[in-house]
Amino acid sequence: MHNDRTRILVDSIKRLLRRNATVHLRKIVNKTHGADLSMVFRSLSITQQLKLFIMIEDIEQQGILFSELDEGAFPALIEGIELDKIVEVLDHMPTDDVADLIGQLSKQKSDSILEMMKKEGSEEVEGLLHYDDDTAGGIMNPDFVALREETTAKEAIESLQKEHFDVEMPFYLYVVDEYGKLVGVSSLRQLVVVPPEERLKDFMSTDVFSVETSMDQEEVAKIVARYNILAVPVVDETNRLVGIVTVDDVIDIFREEATEDILKMAGVGEEFVETQSVIRSVRIRLPWLFASCIGGIIAFFVIGHFEGSIKKLAYLAAFIPVIMGMGGNIGTQSSTIVVRGLATGRLNIRDTWAVVFKELSVGFILGAFYGFMIGLVAQLQYSKSMLAVSVGLAVISSMAVAALVGSLVPMAFARINVDPAVATGPFVTTAIDIVSVYFYFRIATTLLGI
């Protein structure tokens, strides 16, 4: 339903742009949420994007549009916008979003923007830019509510109304000591149900889930998801509260990490396809496909080693595709399950052998089922019992070994701190193809006596 609505919106705006129907365009643009406009911008030229951007009257929606643009689209868009206008929009945006956008720009451009921004805002942005992009410090929002322990509930509410009214997500009120170190947290609900004169330290929760600025963003997202919290505080090495990571950031993290894993598993790098040039796409995919090419050459030599057997019984070659295919499919399934389990925290590298044994068992059982089916086809087609047994055993061994490799390799990669997603592309499938062919011909030549 949402995709249909977006497609209709894109078609309508494109049609109005062709007709130069400025009045109707302005009405549609100002009734459309900035996030939806960012989807439309993917289908428009830079000139058309600028034309629509100028029509947006609400500066908040302009900021939302900036933050929702695909990576790499923001620098191209602002080339046609006055620097004063860019700074005006950025001043109305959350600091963490501003830091993400400025991080995409050249040093000269980012320095110019930071110089023109309000002093307080620019200092916060510069502070965030010091952290690595994929850490808690890099994604945190430095705007949060923090009060001292002696503050009463009444004073805290007044502070929210007067001093912290523009905080992006005031889900929690954090309690700090005189040195700014995190000591507790209170939800808004707790704040409004206690007597007005009660102090924060008397009803705050001291069991606070926090993360350090250096923690990887994926681990931060897992903590927020595991404990079902709307935000997690970020502290430095001295436990001083420096920011928060909110649930909307976590959603973006899961989306980014899932996309990266899928692209790595397919062997096309980590970036969105639409952000890659032809040359860059070729350069990224070349080494991955080279691994497949080498695997194919090895498989060629394996088959060539059994060329005499194939000449004697040509029908042996007929079953190569199905045996390799079944092994490759279950290998991909096993590796995908393991990679996803590691990414979501449902699997732990300490459980390596339990996971591998489970996948091996599944592979063996499925292999037995499909081995019987394919062996039966071989028997009905060629009326040769040993051929049917050879094909059946080859399918069993291929699928069992594929499940073993597909689960073991990602777990091994994770153990040595290498992204397990890279193991599920050409590496696993190529290895399975070679092993499947070898087992098939070794079993066939032994049982058929050739």
Wavefront OBJ file of the C-alpha trace (Angstrom):
o trace
v 0.000 0.000 0.000
v 2.776 2.441 0.941
v 4.751 1.567 -2.202
v 1.672 2.199 -4.336
v 1.149 5.589 -2.679
v 4.795 6.523 -3.272
v 4.607 5.458 -6.928
v 1.463 7.549 -7.460
v 3.155 10.530 -5.772
v 6.256 10.178 -7.965
v 4.184 9.900 -11.136
v 2.051 12.907 -10.186
v 5.027 15.151 -9.393
v 6.857 14.128 -12.559
v 3.771 14.893 -14.641
v 3.356 18.319 -13.017
v 7.052 19.075 -13.509
v 6.750 18.346 -17.225
v 3.758 20.699 -17.431
v 5.535 23.289 -15.260
v 2.385 23.438 -13.108
v 4.018 25.410 -10.294
v 0.845 26.169 -8.329
v -0.255 22.522 -8.135
v 3.300 21.387 -7.425
v 3.582 23.790 -4.508
v 0.351 22.476 -3.003
v 1.442 18.836 -3.274
v 4.951 19.493 -1.994
v 3.713 21.314 1.100
v 1.165 18.608 1.890
v 3.748 15.834 1.566
v 5.935 14.741 4.468
v 9.672 15.335 4.025
v 10.383 11.603 4.315
v 8.022 10.880 1.416
v 9.607 13.643 -0.652
v 13.003 12.014 -0.152
v 11.603 8.916 -1.899
v 10.434 11.111 -4.782
v 13.852 12.767 -5.055
v 15.436 9.425 -6.019
v 13.628 9.595 -9.355
v 14.373 13.257 -10.137
v 17.294 15.166 -11.599
v 19.223 17.640 -9.423
v 17.514 20.543 -11.195
v 14.073 19.102 -10.434
v 15.069 18.383 -6.835
v 16.135 22.005 -6.326
v 12.889 23.247 -7.824
v 10.857 21.187 -5.345
v 13.084 22.041 -2.387
v 12.581 25.779 -2.929
v 8.806 25.212 -2.831
v 8.890 23.694 0.685
v 7.688 26.375 3.094
v 8.134 24.534 6.412
v 11.779 24.599 7.501
v 11.199 21.553 9.707
v 10.123 19.546 6.647
v 13.205 20.765 4.781
v 15.308 19.366 7.622
v 13.475 16.050 7.521
v 14.073 15.885 3.769
v 17.802 16.484 4.276
v 18.064 13.763 6.899
v 16.139 11.200 4.811
v 18.069 11.635 1.567
v 20.103 8.674 0.351
v 23.771 8.792 1.245
v 25.628 10.888 -1.291
v 22.516 12.775 -2.447
v 22.868 15.617 0.095
v 26.217 17.001 -1.186
v 24.892 17.088 -4.750
v 21.640 18.798 -3.755
v 23.142 21.622 -1.678
v 25.492 22.655 -4.494
v 22.582 24.667 -5.869
v 21.423 26.112 -2.537
v 22.709 29.273 -0.856
v 24.958 28.596 2.134
v 22.810 30.825 4.377
v 19.753 28.700 3.585
v 21.609 25.453 4.267
v 22.779 26.721 7.657
v 19.275 27.923 8.508
v 17.845 24.452 7.881
v 20.652 22.671 9.745
v 20.134 24.921 12.781
v 16.601 23.503 13.078
v 17.695 19.871 12.849
v 18.796 17.399 15.577
v 22.538 17.626 16.151
v 23.226 13.962 15.379
v 21.500 14.273 11.989
v 23.494 17.421 11.222
v 26.745 15.629 12.062
v 25.819 12.764 9.695
v 25.147 15.209 6.856
v 28.257 17.340 7.394
v 30.329 14.168 7.524
v 29.398 13.607 3.845
v 30.837 16.957 2.750
v 34.326 18.050 1.801
v 36.413 19.640 4.549
v 36.188 23.075 2.942
v 32.401 22.925 2.668
v 31.884 21.518 6.171
v 34.196 24.120 7.714
v 32.272 26.922 5.991
v 28.952 25.609 7.303
v 30.242 25.083 10.849
v 31.588 28.632 10.954
v 28.173 30.042 10.037
v 26.142 27.868 12.413
v 25.196 29.003 15.901
v 28.168 28.605 18.210
v 26.504 26.075 20.521
v 25.196 23.950 17.658
v 28.489 23.944 15.764
v 30.422 22.920 18.871
v 28.091 19.952 19.438
v 28.380 18.896 15.799
v 32.173 19.143 15.858
v 32.175 17.089 19.050
v 30.202 14.306 17.345
v 32.482 14.354 14.298
v 35.405 13.329 16.515
v 33.848 9.897 17.023
v 33.885 7.079 14.483
v 30.705 6.958 12.395
v 29.733 3.435 13.465
v 30.100 3.935 17.225
v 27.695 5.060 19.945
v 29.506 8.409 20.051
v 29.075 8.876 16.313
v 25.312 8.276 16.299
v 24.321 9.723 19.694
v 22.212 12.835 20.198
v 23.831 15.313 22.616
v 20.436 16.851 23.429
v 18.985 15.160 26.514
v 17.410 15.930 29.888
v 19.788 15.594 32.839
v 19.203 16.950 36.343
v 20.875 16.666 39.721
v 19.835 14.155 42.390
v 18.466 16.781 44.794
v 16.034 18.167 42.224
v 12.377 17.680 43.227
v 9.707 16.285 40.914
v 8.083 19.732 40.714
v 11.371 21.399 39.781
v 12.043 18.691 37.202
v 8.678 19.285 35.509
v 9.285 23.047 35.479
v 12.693 22.410 33.929
v 11.092 20.340 31.164
v 8.636 23.158 30.469
v 11.182 26.002 30.435
v 14.706 24.750 29.733
v 14.293 21.408 27.938
v 11.101 22.006 25.926
v 12.950 21.593 22.620
v 14.677 18.289 23.443
v 13.987 15.908 20.558
v 12.886 12.856 22.578
v 12.397 13.492 26.299
v 11.340 9.915 27.084
v 13.629 9.687 30.070
v 15.027 12.111 32.603
v 18.611 11.219 33.482
v 20.034 11.941 36.911
v 23.673 12.983 37.296
v 25.929 13.876 40.208
v 27.888 17.104 40.622
v 30.502 15.880 38.128
v 27.954 15.022 35.436
v 28.310 11.285 35.989
v 25.243 9.152 35.365
v 23.712 7.803 38.587
v 20.069 7.098 37.734
v 17.117 7.509 35.406
v 13.417 8.293 35.705
v 10.684 7.866 33.134
v 8.198 10.676 32.522
v 5.503 8.485 34.028
v 7.412 8.131 37.300
v 7.953 11.876 37.363
v 4.262 12.803 37.223
v 2.899 10.207 39.662
v 5.165 10.992 42.642
v 4.497 13.848 45.115
v 5.827 17.201 43.817
v 8.275 17.617 46.703
v 9.897 14.188 46.320
v 13.521 14.309 45.169
v 14.790 12.487 42.094
v 17.222 10.368 44.066
v 14.323 8.961 46.114
v 12.416 7.444 43.193
v 14.913 7.175 40.341
v 16.076 3.781 39.099
v 19.774 3.168 39.708
v 19.837 0.102 37.453
v 20.657 2.028 34.274
v 21.600 0.411 30.971
v 24.288 2.612 29.423
v 26.873 2.291 26.650
v 30.287 3.852 26.150
v 31.045 6.180 23.253
v 33.363 3.614 21.659
v 30.786 0.785 21.502
v 29.892 -0.417 18.004
v 26.501 0.862 16.831
v 25.249 -2.661 16.161
v 25.850 -3.621 19.802
v 24.045 -0.457 20.907
v 21.037 -1.403 18.772
v 20.975 -4.899 20.290
v 20.859 -3.442 23.814
v 17.941 -1.138 22.975
v 16.069 -4.030 21.331
v 16.857 -6.525 24.103
v 15.623 -4.341 26.965
v 12.753 -2.668 25.068
v 13.838 0.860 25.961
v 13.174 3.993 23.938
v 16.651 5.436 24.439
v 19.980 4.402 25.918
v 22.383 6.871 27.585
v 25.930 7.199 26.240
v 28.776 7.801 28.697
v 32.496 8.451 28.313
v 35.251 6.439 29.986
v 34.637 8.277 33.289
v 30.874 7.509 33.221
v 30.027 11.130 32.429
v 26.770 11.405 30.461
v 27.471 12.830 26.994
v 24.467 11.825 24.884
v 21.687 9.362 24.131
v 20.878 6.950 21.297
v 17.148 6.898 20.576
v 14.945 4.199 19.121
v 14.658 5.968 15.740
v 18.443 5.759 15.412
v 18.276 2.057 16.273
v 15.780 1.431 13.471
v 18.185 3.089 11.037
v 21.064 0.979 12.378
v 19.196 -2.299 11.896
v 18.240 -1.254 8.372
v 21.808 -0.252 7.500
v 23.389 -3.353 9.029
v 20.861 -5.678 7.369
v 21.476 -4.007 4.004
v 25.258 -4.271 4.426
v 24.993 -7.960 5.313
v 22.791 -8.718 2.310
v 25.120 -6.871 -0.057
v 28.190 -8.585 1.391
v 26.523 -11.987 1.127
v 25.797 -11.263 -2.529
v 29.393 -10.167 -3.054
v 28.627 -6.592 -4.162
v 30.274 -4.628 -1.338
v 28.569 -2.603 1.385
v 27.162 0.449 -0.394
v 23.735 0.957 -1.922
v 23.779 0.104 -5.619
v 22.298 3.478 -6.560
v 25.245 5.303 -4.951
v 27.854 3.435 -6.998
v 29.219 4.465 -10.373
v 29.754 1.854 -13.088
v 33.531 1.821 -12.545
v 33.174 1.545 -8.761
v 30.620 -1.274 -9.095
v 33.010 -3.187 -11.366
v 35.937 -2.628 -8.992
v 33.934 -3.847 -5.968
v 32.494 -6.948 -7.620
v 35.612 -8.031 -9.482
v 37.494 -9.686 -6.570
v 34.359 -11.450 -5.320
v 33.606 -12.931 -8.706
v 37.271 -13.815 -9.077
v 36.828 -16.175 -6.111
v 33.925 -17.840 -7.943
v 35.985 -18.027 -11.109
v 38.857 -19.764 -9.318
v 36.374 -22.156 -7.713
v 34.900 -22.961 -11.106
v 38.339 -23.667 -12.517
v 39.093 -26.000 -9.611
v 35.761 -27.771 -10.173
v 36.709 -28.094 -13.850
v 39.943 -29.875 -12.903
v 38.065 -32.116 -10.445
v 35.628 -33.159 -13.170
v 38.529 -33.545 -15.615
v 40.206 -35.930 -13.174
v 37.192 -38.221 -13.563
v 36.937 -37.720 -17.330
v 37.549 -41.418 -17.971
v 34.591 -42.336 -15.746
v 32.335 -39.896 -17.591
v 33.380 -41.336 -20.963
v 32.446 -44.821 -19.811
v 29.159 -43.735 -18.221
v 28.125 -40.448 -19.838
v 24.908 -40.281 -17.830
v 26.965 -39.498 -14.702
v 27.244 -35.928 -15.977
v 23.454 -35.537 -16.015
v 23.280 -35.397 -12.218
v 26.071 -32.852 -11.622
v 23.788 -29.753 -11.737
v 21.209 -31.093 -9.281
v 23.828 -32.328 -6.790
v 25.744 -29.044 -6.885
v 22.491 -27.058 -6.749
v 21.083 -28.872 -3.716
v 24.376 -28.468 -1.864
v 24.640 -24.796 -2.758
v 21.061 -24.071 -1.693
v 21.286 -25.629 1.762
v 24.748 -24.104 2.268
v 23.315 -20.664 1.570
v 20.390 -21.354 3.913
v 22.659 -22.437 6.768
v 25.056 -19.526 6.360
v 22.180 -17.029 6.147
v 20.609 -18.403 9.336
v 23.919 -18.207 11.191
v 24.811 -14.718 9.939
v 21.372 -13.418 10.866
v 21.561 -15.085 14.282
v 24.947 -13.518 14.989
v 23.760 -10.101 13.781
v 20.687 -10.097 16.027
v 22.465 -11.588 19.029
v 20.360 -14.746 19.035
v 23.480 -16.818 18.383
v 26.745 -16.558 20.261
v 30.180 -17.689 19.083
v 30.413 -19.717 22.302
v 27.642 -21.904 20.852
v 29.666 -22.735 17.735
v 29.640 -26.506 18.013
v 25.991 -26.707 19.063
v 24.987 -24.577 16.056
v 27.204 -26.526 13.653
v 25.926 -29.901 14.904
v 22.318 -28.761 14.549
v 22.831 -27.552 10.964
v 24.786 -30.711 10.103
v 21.889 -32.827 11.404
v 19.379 -30.807 9.411
v 21.553 -31.112 6.301
v 21.869 -34.869 6.716
v 18.117 -35.407 7.181
v 17.220 -33.202 4.213
v 19.955 -34.890 2.193
v 18.508 -38.316 2.978
v 15.053 -37.183 1.856
v 16.160 -35.592 -1.403
v 18.836 -38.223 -1.987
v 16.112 -40.879 -1.978
v 13.962 -38.845 -4.397
v 16.771 -38.106 -6.872
v 18.139 -41.651 -6.569
v 14.664 -42.963 -7.382
v 14.591 -40.808 -10.527
v 18.006 -42.228 -11.524
v 16.740 -45.772 -11.012
v 13.580 -45.184 -13.040
v 15.500 -43.474 -15.860
v 18.500 -45.789 -16.184
v 17.487 -48.949 -14.249
v 20.902 -49.136 -12.579
v 20.781 -49.728 -8.832
v 24.393 -48.725 -8.121
v 23.929 -45.476 -10.041
v 20.819 -44.703 -7.979
v 22.712 -45.446 -4.747
v 25.664 -43.334 -5.899
v 23.456 -40.370 -6.723
v 21.549 -40.707 -3.456
v 24.711 -40.891 -1.349
v 26.214 -37.981 -3.287
v 23.173 -35.820 -2.515
v 23.338 -36.770 1.176
v 27.057 -36.014 1.434
v 26.739 -32.805 -0.592
v 23.915 -31.388 1.526
v 25.407 -32.520 4.839
v 28.834 -31.058 4.060
v 27.218 -27.888 2.674
v 25.280 -27.363 5.906
v 28.478 -28.000 7.865
v 30.508 -25.487 5.852
v 27.677 -22.966 5.688
v 27.388 -22.846 9.480
v 31.007 -23.381 10.494
v 32.662 -20.760 8.277
v 30.561 -17.760 9.459
v 31.032 -18.820 13.096
v 34.783 -19.117 12.530
v 34.882 -15.680 10.899
v 32.981 -14.173 13.827
v 35.418 -15.778 16.284
v 38.375 -13.999 14.642
v 36.439 -10.686 14.456
v 35.828 -10.789 10.703
v 32.336 -9.907 9.486
v 30.672 -13.333 8.982
v 28.535 -11.964 6.144
v 31.531 -12.068 3.797
v 31.694 -15.856 4.215
v 28.275 -16.544 2.767
v 28.857 -15.277 -0.749
v 31.290 -16.770 -3.232
v 33.466 -18.372 -0.538
v 30.900 -20.814 0.851
v 29.080 -21.544 -2.415
v 32.312 -22.065 -4.357
v 33.720 -24.413 -1.717
v 30.463 -26.386 -1.697
v 30.462 -26.755 -5.500
v 33.979 -28.225 -5.451
v 33.242 -30.579 -2.545
v 29.921 -31.718 -4.080
v 31.510 -32.658 -7.409
v 34.395 -34.460 -5.773
v 32.192 -36.520 -3.449
v 29.824 -37.422 -6.282
v 32.486 -38.806 -8.582
v 34.438 -40.449 -5.794
v 31.324 -42.302 -4.610
v 30.221 -43.161 -8.162
v 33.594 -44.497 -9.282
v 33.889 -46.608 -6.138
v 30.410 -48.151 -6.245
v 30.271 -48.573 -10.019
v 33.795 -49.967 -10.181
v 35.064 -47.602 -12.888
l 1 2 3 4 5 6 7 8 9 10 11 12 13 14 15 16 17 18 19 20 21 22 23 24 25 26 27 28 29 30 31 32 33 34 35 36 37 38 39 40 41 42 43 44 45 46 47 48 49 50 51 52 53 54 55 56 57 58 59 60 61 62 63 64 65 66 67 68 69 70 71 72 73 74 75 76 77 78 79 80 81 82 83 84 85 86 87 88 89 90 91 92 93 94 95 96 97 98 99 100 101 102 103 104 105 106 107 108 109 110 111 112 113 114 115 116 117 118 119 120 121 122 123 124 125 126 127 128 129 130 131 132 133 134 135 136 137 138 139 140 141 142 143 144 145 146 147 148 149 150 151 152 153 154 155 156 157 158 159 160 161 162 163 164 165 166 167 168 169 170 171 172 173 174 175 176 177 178 179 180 181 182 183 184 185 186 187 188 189 190 191 192 193 194 195 196 197 198 199 200 201 202 203 204 205 206 207 208 209 210 211 212 213 214 215 216 217 218 219 220 221 222 223 224 225 226 227 228 229 230 231 232 233 234 235 236 237 238 239 240 241 242 243 244 245 246 247 248 249 250 251 252 253 254 255 256 257 258 259 260 261 262 263 264 265 266 267 268 269 270 271 272 273 274 275 276 277 278 279 280 281 282 283 284 285 286 287 288 289 290 291 292 293 294 295 296 297 298 299 300 301 302 303 304 305 306 307 308 309 310 311 312 313 314 315 316 317 318 319 320 321 322 323 324 325 326 327 328 329 330 331 332 333 334 335 336 337 338 339 340 341 342 343 344 345 346 347 348 349 350 351 352 353 354 355 356 357 358 359 360 361 362 363 364 365 366 367 368 369 370 371 372 373 374 375 376 377 378 379 380 381 382 383 384 385 386 387 388 389 390 391 392 393 394 395 396 397 398 399 400 401 402 403 404 405 406 407 408 409 410 411 412 413 414 415 416 417 418 419 420 421 422 423 424 425 426 427 428 429 430 431 432 433 434 435 436 437 438 439 440 441 442 443 444 445 446 447 448 449 450
